[in-house]
Structure formats: C-alpha cells, structure tokens
C-alpha cells in the first residue's frame, strides 16, 4: 500500500512537470466529483452558450457545475474543483473529451 502511494505520487510529479499539460490532468477526480472529461465538456458547452448570447443556458450550465463542486472565474478565465483540480477555462471550439 505504501509502495503504491509512493509510485502514484512519483507519477503525479512527473505528469505535473510536463510543460503545456493542463493542471487538471495532474490530479485524478476525487470521489463524488465529475471526471475531468465531463467537466471540460460542460465548460466548453457553457462557453458556446455565452458566445451565442444564450445566457439562460450558460447560467444553467454554471449552476450544474457548481452542484458538482466546480467554480468558474470568468475574469481570470479559470476553473477550480473542490477536490483540488483546477485549470484554464477551455475555449468554445476546443474538441470534446471522453467522459
């Protein structure tokens, strides 16, 4: 068990050190929180709704994200999850990720 934790921490350090890798990849989803793919796809959908000026849909998606422990900071263009994951807010034209 201690050996598994040691290697998991070593792999996380190596992944976190890769330049250009999103911060969300450096930590796995915690129990009871959405996968990074699900989270990224909802953030992309929200950006699309904002660009289309569909603010009701954008607000609905923000509320859905909040219910799943994700906060979005539009001024800083970032997001953070209650399990410690965080990253830059994706763009509206980013490709979907597997959920």
Secondary structure, DSSP 4 states (H G I P E B T S, - for coil): -HHHHHHHHHHHHHHHTSTT--GGGGSPPPTTS--HHHHHHHHHHHHHHHHTT-HHHHHHHHHHHHHTTEEEETTTTEEEETTS-EEEPPPTTSPP---
